[in-house]
Every structure is written in structure tokens, then in C-alpha cells.
């Protein structure tokens, strides 16, 4: 461009009604060869910058706000949070991953804690609140060390070493939980601990039994593996939590395509289709012009032939139930009814796969490929009506292959059902983790206190700066028992000092916070425990995110008036 003229402007917006000071924005006004003006803003100077200790302090404070929000939700006496989405949807929960996910955090550093909780949920499925509380304790201790003038890199190295010491101590104090397919009571006790802090804690025995049976139904004990995708959790409002049940098969939130179709089918032979009950359509855009009645009748007759042929192919295969991924019009629906062939339409792809796994059938993409050996087998398929609002669900029970089950959750309202489903998810994940690795540590903050004492003991043997980081890590581990005691209405510092002293004297690593007020601080006797891999993952993830935040020494962001 030929830019013969350049003017430098300095804009300072003023309001006649205010006397606030405004930041001057420098810009250049340039013209191209056609005389058209362009404004070039010089934005770099107006950016807000934080460097050094000030940046680290700002980052830590932002992250701590998220940690303090979740702190009151920890443990069996933890409080619930009510979250309202921009659409007005209400969620009531004390699940850490759900809370941070729906908080709509805007600060970039605080978002790291959201990712931290999500990582714990994806990997372990439980302990999402505890990992954020521990990260908050580490960040608070890191802030104290920074104020003492210790370099962030030395703090991060010390925390990393302390984390490994703590994880090794967890392995030393862990126990093995022995169980078999015939004796599943140890697994149920672990599920009790997980469900104790949930909204379903009054029915935790029933829910724990359901979760353990569901996992053992799909578990491969030889390979020590569990595919949770085979466990479907379906919710339906109405009735109470006590009416939640485990269905040996698949439940789909659909009904028969025609109200006059058979509602109960014994010895069902199911055709699982991904092709619609429709005449074939050309892939290119074409139009048909019908000029007279004969042409219309001919077209209608051809369409009828397609429908009759499709229904006949299904009948010839021996199927007495059709489950289709797509919809079909009234003509096909009427023909299916006439041929006494019940059908379910608009079934999702994931549900189709579960039905195929449970019934031993094959998903058929074309009617021509349908045959007897591709049909799924089920002992009974029935349509169940709930309440008076015509809500219906299809139950596919006593399947050929029991490697797929459904947990049907009932509750008085949608919020209760959703929270119960989240609680069941956590319990299922804990039982799955025990099938994979049956080592456990005891809860109530006992494991954290034992690790804190061990890290402090190692710190006393060091003669360099790392001893400060190790002691701070030990203090941060105590944030979990302190939060548990605080949420249970106790004097946290006094209670923690008492338990630490008892652990030191008796050398019993199972003493923790008696949140339920039973009078017994021995978590082994109270049957309060959690998986070893879940606790180790908490320690490692919290340490990693703390190191990541400490290593950020400069933050550049747009100024407030941009």
C-alpha cells in the first residue's frame, strides 16, 4: 500500500458525569492509496503484566478460591452445593468433579484445578473432592515458603520427593482385601465408605449391594478387568430411592411403536436393525412429477411392496421383536401391527450395542442380511408403565449373555435422581478399582496423618533447603483430616493434635477422624477404607498441579478496559 499520510492519535474517553482516570490508548491513523482510513492500535503497552513473586502469589490465590469452595464438601458430614447454570438448570451435589465442572471458572490458573478434579474422576472415579483439598493445602504451604525467599524450583523438587515418600508409606500401611465371587462382603464394605458422603447414605447398604452385584456381573476375575460400559445407569423420576433396583439385562427409555402391540414377549427373538423401515431414497436430489391418478397408484403400490417385503424378511428370519435405530412412518407401523410383530423405534446406537452384547445378537445394517443366527435372544421383554403420566420403559431381561446389566434409579425429582446416579458411578469405580488391585488404605484422614509423620521424620534427617519443602508437604497432608474434623463440627486443630499424638505413641496408622461420632477412632474397626491406587493418585496429581502453578513466573493479560 502507498501510505502517504500518517497521523498519531491519543484517545482518552471522558464522561461528563464522571471524574475517573482513563488509560490512554495510543493508535495510528493511516490511509491507503485510495484515501481510505485505517486505525492501527498499539495494544502491547496496555496489557497488564505480573511477574515474579507477585505473579505466583496471584496464581495461588486464584486457585485457593476453588479449593476453599470444595473444602466444606469433604467427608460424610460435608455440605452440598446448589449450582445454577446459565439456562436456569439447578444441580445439587457434593461431588467434587461435578462442582468444579459447573462452576464456570474464568481464571486460567483456577481452571487447572478443574482439570485436576476431572483427571481424578477419569482415572479413579472417586476422591475428586479430596484431591482438590490436598492441592489447596500444598498451595497454601508453598505461599509460606515463597515468602521465606525459597526458590519455586526448590519447593517443587522438595514436594516431588515428599510425594514419593508418602506414596511408599501408603504401600507399607496398606492391607489386602480378599474376596471371591461367592463372598463379596469386603467389596460391599468399601462401597459403604464411598456412599457414606453421598445423598444416598441412608440407603447405602442397598446401593452398595446393587453396585457390587453389577460390577461382579460384568467382571473378568481371571484378567482382573471390569468394563463399566456394560453397566447402564438409567434414571426415572417418581417413587423413592428405595425402589432403585438392578435389572439383569437392559432397560431402555422407550415404548412400543404402536399402543396395540403386545406388551410382554416371552422367549424373545430380537432383530436389531440400523436400517429404517422406509423405501430406498436416491442419494442425489431428484424430483418426481405425478400427472395423473394411475401414476400415483403405481407409485403407492411400489411403496407398499417395499414395506411388505421388509416385514416379510423380518418374519422369515424368525424374529418376534424388532428394535430399530431409526423411525418409521405410520404405514410401516400398521403393517408391523397386522403381522403381529412388536417394534421399538429410535433406539440410540450405544443402547443398540448393549442390547446386542446382552442378547448375543448381531446389529444388522440391511434387511437382506437378516437371518436366524443374527437374532438376539432374551427370556422376556416387557413394557412397564410408571405412574399416571404415561411414562413407559422397555425391560429386556434374562438375556442369553448376562454380561450387561442396568441399574434403574428412582427418586422424587430429577435433581435427586441425577445425584444418585453420580453416587452410583463413584461406588462402581471404587469396586472396579478393587477388582483390579485389592490393596486398601484406611480413611478418616488416618493415611494422611501417617504419611505426614513419616515425611516429617525424613525431613529431620536432611541438611539442605529441601527439608523446608518436606515439612510443608507434611503440613499440607494434614489439610484433609482438618477439613474432615471441621465439617463434622469439631475443633479441628485440637482434634488433629490428639490423633497425631496417639498415632505417634501407639504406632497405629489406622487412627483417624471419627466423623460419625461413634467413639472409636480406629478406622480399621469402623470399616472405613478406600483403594490404595486412588489415594496414591490423589497425592501425585495434587503435587503435579502445584508444581505446574509454582513454575509460572509471569502472567500477561488484557487490561481491564480492553
C-alpha positions as a printed NumPy array, in Angstrom:
array([[  0.   ,   0.   ,   0.   ],
       [  1.04 ,   3.515,  -0.642],
       [  0.636,   5.255,   2.741],
       [  1.426,   8.924,   2.186],
       [ -0.269,  10.245,   5.306],
       [  0.105,   9.109,   8.903],
       [ -1.403,  10.745,  11.997],
       [ -0.826,   9.769,  15.624],
       [ -3.884,   9.998,  17.837],
       [ -4.208,   9.751,  21.567],
       [ -7.769,   8.904,  22.657],
       [ -8.892,   9.441,  26.185],
       [-12.634,   8.812,  26.648],
       [-14.232,  11.1  ,  29.203],
       [-17.739,  11.153,  30.51 ],
       [-19.239,  14.477,  31.526],
       [-20.73 ,  12.837,  34.619],
       [-17.62 ,  11.075,  35.954],
       [-14.127,  12.069,  37.02 ],
       [-12.495,   8.615,  36.762],
       [ -8.981,   8.383,  35.319],
       [ -8.761,   6.553,  31.968],
       [ -5.793,   4.772,  30.445],
       [ -4.589,   6.485,  27.265],
       [ -4.673,   4.263,  24.207],
       [ -2.129,   5.214,  21.522],
       [ -3.073,   4.486,  17.942],
       [ -2.036,   5.43 ,  14.397],
       [ -4.386,   6.611,  11.7  ],
       [ -3.163,   5.661,   8.208],
       [ -4.611,   5.94 ,   4.704],
       [ -4.217,   3.609,   1.769],
       [ -3.714,   4.69 ,  -1.893],
       [ -7.495,   5.154,  -2.281],
       [ -7.719,   7.514,   0.664],
       [ -9.466,   5.009,   2.955],
       [ -8.556,   5.478,   6.642],
       [ -7.252,   2.605,   8.842],
       [ -6.665,   2.751,  12.582],
       [ -3.738,   0.7  ,  13.963],
       [ -3.991,   0.161,  17.724],
       [ -0.84 ,  -0.154,  19.791],
       [ -2.154,  -2.679,  22.308],
       [  1.052,  -4.083,  23.718],
       [  1.582,  -1.185,  26.067],
       [ -1.901,  -1.507,  27.522],
       [ -1.509,  -5.157,  28.554],
       [ -1.45 ,  -5.971,  32.248],
       [  1.662,  -7.862,  33.375],
       [  2.503,  -9.646,  36.587],
       [  5.993, -11.033,  37.141],
       [  7.979, -12.884,  39.769],
       [  6.608, -13.41 ,  43.257],
       [  3.61 , -11.183,  42.539],
       [  2.531, -13.471,  39.643],
       [  2.976, -16.616,  41.741],
       [  1.028, -15.122,  44.639],
       [ -1.808, -14.084,  42.298],
       [ -1.96 , -17.562,  40.722],
       [ -2.006, -19.332,  44.075],
       [ -4.743, -17.066,  45.461],
       [ -6.932, -17.736,  42.401],
       [ -6.504, -21.493,  42.781],
       [ -7.185, -21.35 ,  46.534],
       [-10.607, -19.825,  45.925],
       [-11.672, -23.016,  44.136],
       [-10.135, -25.189,  46.883],
       [-11.983, -23.325,  49.648],
       [-15.273, -23.799,  47.814],
       [-14.836, -27.576,  47.766],
       [-13.34 , -27.885,  51.244],
       [-16.731, -27.821,  53.012],
       [-17.995, -30.723,  50.844],
       [-15.393, -33.238,  52.057],
       [-16.374, -36.277,  54.091],
       [-19.624, -37.854,  55.336],
       [-20.624, -34.623,  57.071],
       [-19.761, -32.422,  54.073],
       [-22.236, -29.88 ,  52.761],
       [-23.919, -29.858,  49.345],
       [-23.637, -27.1  ,  46.752],
       [-26.524, -25.724,  44.722],
       [-25.35 , -24.719,  41.244],
       [-27.475, -22.812,  38.747],
       [-26.456, -22.978,  35.078],
       [-26.877, -20.035,  32.652],
       [-30.001, -21.833,  31.353],
       [-31.518, -21.899,  34.838],
       [-30.918, -25.624,  35.36 ],
       [-30.338, -26.465,  39.028],
       [-27.841, -29.05 ,  40.297],
       [-27.494, -30.044,  43.968],
       [-24.364, -32.1  ,  44.643],
       [-21.294, -32.625,  46.825],
       [-19.36 , -34.453,  44.102],
       [-16.109, -32.547,  43.567],
       [-15.833, -33.189,  39.818],
       [-19.424, -32.026,  39.203],
       [-18.992, -28.87 ,  41.321],
       [-15.824, -27.642,  39.603],
       [-17.154, -28.595,  36.178],
       [-20.275, -26.46 ,  36.61 ],
       [-18.636, -23.509,  38.417],
       [-17.772, -21.794,  35.096],
       [-14.315, -20.748,  36.285],
       [-12.822, -17.965,  34.143],
       [ -9.34 , -17.628,  35.696],
       [ -6.839, -19.684,  33.702],
       [ -4.91 , -20.945,  36.738],
       [ -8.097, -21.887,  38.59 ],
       [ -9.057, -23.941,  35.528],
       [ -6.061, -26.173,  36.255],
       [ -7.856, -27.358,  39.401],
       [-10.946, -28.104,  37.322],
       [ -8.759, -30.284,  35.089],
       [ -7.177, -31.823,  38.201],
       [-10.536, -32.974,  39.558],
       [-11.552, -34.246,  36.114],
       [ -8.324, -36.263,  35.83 ],
       [ -9.021, -37.927,  39.183],
       [-12.586, -38.678,  38.075],
       [-11.463, -40.139,  34.729],
       [ -8.675, -42.265,  36.195],
       [-10.096, -43.399,  39.555],
       [-13.729, -42.238,  39.643],
       [-13.643, -41.267,  43.342],
       [-11.704, -38.835,  45.55 ],
       [-12.397, -35.806,  43.351],
       [-13.03 , -33.512,  46.339],
       [-10.072, -34.809,  48.354],
       [ -7.556, -34.192,  45.564],
       [ -8.573, -30.522,  45.279],
       [ -8.456, -30.055,  49.084],
       [ -4.94 , -31.549,  49.162],
       [ -3.839, -29.311,  46.267],
       [ -5.164, -26.319,  48.236],
       [ -3.124, -27.344,  51.276],
       [  0.034, -27.666,  49.156],
       [ -0.506, -24.241,  47.574],
       [ -1.012, -22.593,  50.973],
       [  2.245, -24.092,  52.231],
       [  4.041, -23.103,  49.004],
       [  2.968, -19.487,  49.561],
       [  4.568, -19.524,  53.028],
       [  7.819, -20.903,  51.591],
       [  7.856, -18.292,  48.815],
       [  7.541, -15.553,  51.435],
       [ 10.611, -17.046,  53.161],
       [ 12.563, -16.488,  49.947],
       [ 12.904, -20.132,  48.847],
       [ 13.056, -20.539,  45.077],
       [  9.961, -22.111,  43.45 ],
       [ 12.091, -24.79 ,  41.736],
       [ 13.496, -25.969,  45.091],
       [  9.968, -26.064,  46.519],
       [  8.742, -28.13 ,  43.561],
       [ 11.658, -30.581,  43.907],
       [ 11.007, -30.952,  47.629],
       [  7.291, -31.581,  47.075],
       [  8.109, -34.205,  44.432],
       [ 10.421, -36.062,  46.811],
       [  7.934, -35.825,  49.68 ],
       [  5.177, -37.2  ,  47.43 ],
       [  7.225, -40.311,  46.637],
       [  7.981, -40.837,  50.346],
       [  4.252, -40.536,  51.124],
       [  3.282, -42.997,  48.349],
       [  5.834, -45.527,  49.624],
       [  4.454, -45.138,  53.156],
       [  0.923, -45.741,  51.809],
       [  2.092, -49.078,  50.391],
       [  3.617, -50.045,  53.759],
       [  0.446, -49.328,  55.764],
       [ -1.919, -50.813,  53.159],
       [ -3.885, -54.038,  53.607],
       [ -5.162, -56.567,  51.091],
       [ -8.899, -57.074,  50.789],
       [ -9.543, -60.711,  49.984],
       [-12.805, -61.523,  48.208],
       [-14.264, -64.17 ,  45.913],
       [-17.27 , -64.45 ,  43.611],
       [-19.078, -66.193,  46.49 ],
       [-18.005, -63.789,  49.263],
       [-18.427, -60.183,  48.144],
       [-18.927, -58.609,  51.606],
       [-15.432, -56.947,  51.633],
       [-16.312, -55.156,  48.399],
       [-19.619, -54.029,  49.888],
       [-17.829, -52.506,  52.904],
       [-15.647, -50.414,  50.574],
       [-18.724, -49.236,  48.686],
       [-20.296, -48.247,  52.06 ],
       [-17.379, -45.85 ,  52.681],
       [-17.784, -44.207,  49.276],
       [-21.564, -43.827,  49.634],
       [-21.35 , -42.504,  53.232],
       [-20.609, -38.981,  51.994],
       [-23.377, -39.022,  49.358],
       [-27.015, -38.036,  49.4  ],
       [-27.964, -41.744,  49.315],
       [-26.183, -42.541,  52.623],
       [-29.447, -43.606,  54.324],
       [-29.771, -46.397,  51.754],
       [-26.043, -47.09 ,  51.379],
       [-26.379, -50.803,  52.154],
       [-28.911, -51.333,  49.369],
       [-26.939, -49.188,  46.893],
       [-23.638, -50.893,  47.816],
       [-25.178, -54.341,  47.216],
       [-26.505, -53.197,  43.828],
       [-23.131, -51.733,  42.766],
       [-21.13 , -54.803,  43.812],
       [-23.524, -57.206,  42.057],
       [-23.44 , -55.061,  38.916],
       [-19.624, -54.99 ,  38.798],
       [-19.268, -58.705,  39.516],
       [-21.803, -59.453,  36.742],
       [-19.517, -57.9  ,  34.128],
       [-16.101, -58.536,  35.777],
       [-13.471, -60.822,  34.317],
       [-11.788, -62.044,  37.524],
       [ -9.109, -64.013,  35.665],
       [ -7.854, -60.926,  33.846],
       [ -8.786, -58.644,  36.788],
       [-10.638, -56.312,  34.466],
       [-14.062, -54.641,  34.503],
       [-15.728, -52.925,  31.549],
       [-18.029, -50.327,  33.111],
       [-19.535, -49.602,  29.679],
       [-21.526, -52.821,  30.125],
       [-23.267, -51.344,  33.182],
       [-26.003, -48.944,  32.142],
       [-27.328, -46.5  ,  34.76 ],
       [-30.833, -45.319,  33.861],
       [-32.894, -42.833,  35.902],
       [-36.646, -42.338,  36.142],
       [-38.335, -39.758,  38.364],
       [-41.061, -40.966,  40.674],
       [-41.205, -43.368,  43.656],
       [-38.328, -43.207,  46.178],
       [-34.63 , -44.087,  46.323],
       [-35.545, -47.392,  47.99 ],
       [-37.168, -48.509,  44.725],
       [-33.814, -48.423,  42.9  ],
       [-33.099, -51.897,  41.512],
       [-30.628, -53.931,  39.47 ],
       [-32.053, -55.358,  36.244],
       [-30.428, -58.472,  34.826],
       [-30.464, -57.141,  31.295],
       [-31.056, -53.834,  29.545],
       [-33.596, -51.08 ,  30.241],
       [-34.335, -48.523,  27.517],
       [-36.423, -45.393,  27.958],
       [-38.72 , -46.199,  25.012],
       [-42.117, -47.773,  24.401],
       [-43.681, -49.966,  21.726],
       [-44.175, -48.068,  18.473],
       [-47.933, -48.821,  18.435],
       [-50.182, -48.78 ,  21.545],
       [-51.948, -52.007,  20.439],
       [-48.768, -54.061,  20.14 ],
       [-48.038, -56.884,  22.599],
       [-46.587, -55.552,  25.876],
       [-44.97 , -58.787,  27.106],
       [-42.938, -61.13 ,  24.874],
       [-41.569, -64.391,  26.323],
       [-38.65 , -66.177,  24.634],
       [-38.   , -63.094,  22.538],
       [-36.037, -63.385,  19.3  ],
       [-34.878, -59.841,  18.61 ],
       [-33.951, -58.353,  15.231],
       [-31.544, -55.45 ,  15.923],
       [-31.66 , -53.129,  12.916],
       [-29.809, -49.993,  11.866],
       [-31.78 , -49.742,   8.597],
       [-35.073, -47.783,   8.5  ],
       [-38.489, -49.2  ,   7.509],
       [-38.619, -46.875,   4.504],
       [-38.378, -47.21 ,   0.712],
       [-34.839, -46.561,  -0.556],
       [-34.008, -42.933,  -1.314],
       [-31.648, -41.762,  -4.08 ],
       [-28.517, -40.038,  -2.816],
       [-28.826, -37.304,  -5.457],
       [-31.572, -34.697,  -5.348],
       [-34.306, -35.725,  -7.774],
       [-37.979, -34.883,  -8.126],
       [-40.9  , -36.984,  -9.405],
       [-43.803, -35.247, -11.14 ],
       [-47.095, -37.157, -10.909],
       [-49.61 , -36.038, -13.534],
       [-52.487, -38.494, -13.116],
       [-54.11 , -40.94 , -10.675],
       [-52.653, -44.003, -12.363],
       [-49.094, -42.776, -11.826],
       [-49.881, -42.058,  -8.165],
       [-51.41 , -45.508,  -7.628],
       [-48.43 , -47.128,  -9.303],
       [-46.012, -45.251,  -7.014],
       [-48.119, -46.123,  -3.946],
       [-48.22 , -49.795,  -4.946],
       [-44.44 , -49.874,  -5.345],
       [-44.005, -48.32 ,  -1.9  ],
       [-46.343, -50.942,  -0.413],
       [-44.293, -53.685,  -1.98 ],
       [-41.168, -52.369,  -0.28 ],
       [-42.884, -52.298,   3.14 ],
       [-44.398, -55.789,   2.706],
       [-41.034, -57.182,   1.574],
       [-39.219, -55.671,   4.587],
       [-41.759, -57.018,   7.087],
       [-41.724, -60.441,   5.404],
       [-37.921, -60.62 ,   5.583],
       [-38.113, -59.958,   9.334],
       [-40.83 , -62.634,   9.737],
       [-38.849, -65.155,   7.681],
       [-35.844, -64.769,   9.978],
       [-37.972, -65.987,  12.899],
       [-37.889, -62.684,  14.845],
       [-40.813, -61.799,  17.112],
       [-39.499, -58.341,  18.152],
       [-37.875, -55.551,  16.133],
       [-35.585, -52.951,  17.693],
       [-34.695, -50.253,  15.17 ],
       [-32.248, -47.351,  15.389],
       [-34.389, -45.22 ,  13.087],
       [-38.04 , -44.269,  12.992],
       [-40.683, -45.486,  10.567],
       [-43.897, -43.962,   9.319],
       [-47.48 , -44.954,  10.112],
       [-47.708, -47.232,   7.064],
       [-44.837, -49.433,   8.24 ],
       [-46.113, -49.279,  11.823],
       [-49.538, -50.503,  10.707],
       [-48.046, -53.386,   8.706],
       [-45.926, -54.445,  11.696],
       [-49.049, -54.475,  13.879],
       [-51.   , -56.504,  11.295],
       [-48.214, -59.083,  11.168],
       [-48.14 , -59.278,  14.995],
       [-44.568, -58.043,  15.044],
       [-43.92 , -55.684,  18.044],
       [-41.352, -52.964,  17.378],
       [-39.346, -50.317,  19.234],
       [-38.002, -47.345,  17.269],
       [-35.491, -44.504,  17.768],
       [-33.152, -46.59 ,  19.963],
       [-29.704, -44.973,  20.324],
       [-26.527, -46.512,  18.944],
       [-24.941, -47.124,  22.384],
       [-28.114, -48.834,  23.612],
       [-28.223, -50.977,  20.462],
       [-24.674, -52.166,  21.181],
       [-25.566, -53.028,  24.788],
       [-28.672, -54.937,  23.625],
       [-26.56 , -56.843,  21.084],
       [-23.977, -57.745,  23.774],
       [-26.637, -58.784,  26.299],
       [-28.75 , -60.853,  23.893],
       [-25.911, -62.297,  21.834],
       [-27.379, -60.805,  18.65 ],
       [-25.816, -59.022,  15.685],
       [-26.587, -55.479,  14.569],
       [-27.955, -55.801,  11.02 ],
       [-27.441, -52.879,   8.582],
       [-29.595, -54.256,   5.707],
       [-32.792, -56.321,   5.604],
       [-31.233, -58.692,   3.052],
       [-28.598, -59.754,   5.629],
       [-31.15 , -60.668,   8.318],
       [-31.046, -64.343,   9.304],
       [-31.902, -66.579,  12.26 ],
       [-28.308, -66.788,  13.564],
       [-28.131, -62.966,  13.859],
       [-31.125, -62.659,  16.202],
       [-30.685, -61.767,  19.868],
       [-32.277, -63.999,  22.499],
       [-33.959, -62.842,  25.726],
       [-36.127, -64.708,  28.219],
       [-38.621, -61.868,  28.485],
       [-39.172, -58.391,  27.037],
       [-41.846, -56.256,  28.661],
       [-43.115, -52.696,  28.599],
       [-43.517, -51.183,  32.07 ],
       [-45.673, -48.13 ,  32.806],
       [-44.73 , -45.727,  35.602],
       [-47.167, -43.508,  37.494],
       [-50.07 , -41.787,  35.801],
       [-48.111, -39.691,  33.298],
       [-47.808, -42.472,  30.693],
       [-44.052, -42.853,  31.171],
       [-43.017, -46.222,  29.774],
       [-39.785, -48.202,  29.62 ],
       [-38.779, -51.428,  27.886],
       [-37.165, -54.149,  30.044],
       [-35.077, -56.798,  28.222],
       [-34.451, -59.486,  30.88 ],
       [-32.942, -62.978,  31.294],
       [-30.666, -62.459,  28.324],
       [-28.529, -65.059,  26.605],
       [-25.389, -63.302,  27.831],
       [-25.555, -61.723,  31.3  ],
       [-22.506, -59.539,  30.634],
       [-24.677, -56.445,  30.514],
       [-26.834, -55.109,  33.343],
       [-28.819, -51.961,  34.13 ],
       [-29.214, -50.052,  37.384],
       [-32.615, -48.331,  37.373],
       [-32.508, -45.335,  39.737],
       [-35.744, -43.944,  41.141],
       [-36.199, -40.672,  43.033],
       [-38.679, -37.965,  43.888],
       [-37.267, -35.401,  41.439],
       [-34.701, -35.062,  38.667],
       [-32.03 , -33.499,  40.937],
       [-32.231, -36.436,  43.359],
       [-32.033, -38.99 ,  40.536],
       [-29.01 , -37.246,  38.963],
       [-27.157, -37.073,  42.298],
       [-27.95 , -40.748,  42.992],
       [-26.533, -41.642,  39.548],
       [-23.326, -39.721,  40.346],
       [-23.062, -41.561,  43.692],
       [-23.505, -44.928,  41.97 ],
       [-20.828, -44.006,  39.431],
       [-18.328, -43.343,  42.256],
       [-19.196, -46.624,  44.005],
       [-18.918, -48.612,  40.75 ],
       [-15.478, -47.111,  40.091],
       [-14.241, -47.969,  43.609],
       [-15.393, -51.6  ,  43.316],
       [-13.809, -51.821,  39.844],
       [-10.504, -50.493,  41.245],
       [-10.576, -53.164,  43.969],
       [-11.081, -55.892,  41.371],
       [ -8.006, -54.562,  39.541],
       [ -5.891, -54.046,  42.697],
       [ -7.278, -55.25 ,  46.033],
       [ -4.928, -53.198,  48.236],
       [ -6.626, -50.65 ,  50.506],
       [ -5.697, -47.867,  52.939],
       [ -7.859, -46.694,  55.795],
       [ -9.868, -43.472,  55.627],
       [-10.887, -40.759,  58.063],
       [ -7.594, -38.945,  57.392],
       [ -5.601, -41.764,  59.074],
       [ -3.476, -42.452,  55.966],
       [ -2.683, -38.74 ,  55.54 ],
       [ -1.636, -38.397,  59.205],
       [  0.595, -41.497,  58.982],
       [  2.246, -40.172,  55.803],
       [  2.633, -36.706,  57.362],
       [  4.503, -38.19 ,  60.35 ],
       [  6.763, -40.216,  58.029],
       [  7.608, -37.229,  55.783],
       [  8.36 , -35.068,  58.864],
       [ 10.666, -37.807,  60.17 ],
       [ 12.6  , -37.895,  56.868],
       [ 12.746, -34.062,  56.778],
       [ 14.584, -34.005,  60.127],
       [ 17.411, -36.064,  58.613],
       [ 18.071, -33.585,  55.761],
       [ 20.575, -30.771,  55.959],
       [ 19.561, -28.689,  52.943],
       [ 16.745, -26.397,  51.867],
       [ 14.567, -29.355,  50.839],
       [ 13.766, -30.07 ,  54.479],
       [ 11.54 , -26.968,  54.497],
       [  9.609, -28.253,  51.472],
       [  9.222, -31.705,  53.063],
       [  7.892, -30.245,  56.319],
       [  5.476, -28.064,  54.365],
       [  4.283, -31.118,  52.428],
       [  3.697, -32.903,  55.739],
       [  1.668, -29.927,  56.979],
       [ -0.324, -29.874,  53.717],
       [ -1.264, -33.558,  54.146],
       [ -2.993, -32.573,  57.382],
       [ -5.433, -30.355,  55.462],
       [ -7.597, -33.436,  54.736],
       [ -8.126, -34.558,  58.388],
       [ -8.531, -30.904,  59.413],
       [-11.296, -30.438,  56.814],
       [-12.982, -33.686,  57.937],
       [-12.947, -32.598,  61.588],
       [-14.098, -29.082,  60.709],
       [-17.032, -30.368,  58.631],
       [-18.01 , -32.71 ,  61.49 ],
       [-18.367, -29.789,  63.916],
       [-15.208, -30.477,  65.938],
       [-12.299, -28.268,  66.982],
       [-10.013, -29.246,  64.066],
       [ -6.579, -28.254,  65.448],
       [ -7.21 , -29.736,  68.888],
       [ -8.629, -32.973,  67.439],
       [ -5.791, -33.369,  64.924],
       [ -3.136, -32.819,  67.615],
       [ -4.764, -35.537,  69.729],
       [ -4.903, -38.083,  66.887],
       [ -1.3  , -37.339,  65.813],
       [ -0.099, -37.855,  69.367],
       [ -1.964, -41.175,  69.62 ],
       [ -0.532, -42.379,  66.275],
       [  2.967, -41.432,  67.424],
       [  2.671, -43.2  ,  70.777],
       [  0.825, -46.364,  69.653],
       [  2.444, -46.597,  66.181],
       [ -1.045, -47.413,  64.897],
       [ -1.519, -45.886,  61.388],
       [ -5.258, -46.675,  61.399],
       [ -6.293, -43.9  ,  63.825],
       [ -8.218, -41.094,  62.134],
       [-11.072, -38.611,  62.473],
       [-14.263, -40.119,  63.894],
       [-16.653, -38.095,  61.709],
       [-19.77 , -40.057,  62.716],
       [-19.163, -39.656,  66.466],
       [-19.106, -43.388,  67.181],
       [-16.434, -43.024,  69.884],
       [-13.939, -45.208,  68.016],
       [-11.065, -43.578,  66.156],
       [ -9.753, -46.85 ,  64.688],
       [-10.776, -46.75 ,  61.027],
       [ -9.962, -50.445,  60.564],
       [-12.535, -51.396,  63.179],
       [-15.036, -48.936,  61.692],
       [-14.509, -50.469,  58.212],
       [-13.7  , -47.066,  56.713],
       [-11.272, -47.607,  53.849],
       [-10.525, -46.685,  50.253],
       [ -8.373, -48.044,  47.454],
       [ -4.596, -47.639,  47.581],
       [ -4.332, -46.665,  43.898],
       [ -6.985, -43.955,  44.428],
       [ -5.087, -42.394,  47.348],
       [ -1.727, -42.54 ,  45.572],
       [ -3.279, -40.921,  42.516],
       [ -4.6  , -38.09 ,  44.733],
       [ -1.13 , -37.384,  46.124],
       [  0.579, -37.454,  42.734],
       [ -1.993, -35.367,  40.862],
       [ -2.129, -32.688,  43.605],
       [  1.691, -32.485,  43.638],
       [  1.885, -32.203,  39.839],
       [ -0.607, -29.338,  39.613],
       [  1.146, -27.494,  42.478],
       [  4.481, -27.793,  40.658],
       [  2.852, -26.515,  37.471],
       [  1.451, -23.43 ,  39.198],
       [  4.743, -22.693,  41.008],
       [  6.726, -22.672,  37.768],
       [  4.661, -19.83 ,  36.249],
       [  6.522, -16.581,  36.949],
       [  4.852, -14.176,  34.506],
       [  1.237, -13.544,  33.558],
       [  0.204, -11.296,  30.647],
       [ -3.456, -10.455,  30.299],
       [ -5.522,  -7.73 ,  28.61 ],
       [ -6.066,  -4.61 ,  30.697],
       [ -9.435,  -4.216,  32.416],
       [-10.597,  -1.548,  29.944],
       [ -9.818,  -3.618,  26.823]])
